[in-house]
Amino acid sequence: MRTNIVLEEDIVREAFKYSRAKTKKDLIHEDTDFDHIAKPVKLRMY
């Protein structure tokens, strides 16, 4: 099944800054694991 989507170019350019994807198709199909850009957070349990 094919789906056509419309992408806003300014959002795509910004997404590529934070992505390892090389193409728009890769960007869309990229895993949503953002561990490579997120800083670990320590949580305190009370």
Secondary structure as GFF3:
##gff-version 3
##sequence-region A 1 46
A	DSSP	alpha_helix	9	17	.	.	.	ID=ss1
A	DSSP	alpha_helix	24	29	.	.	.	ID=ss2
###
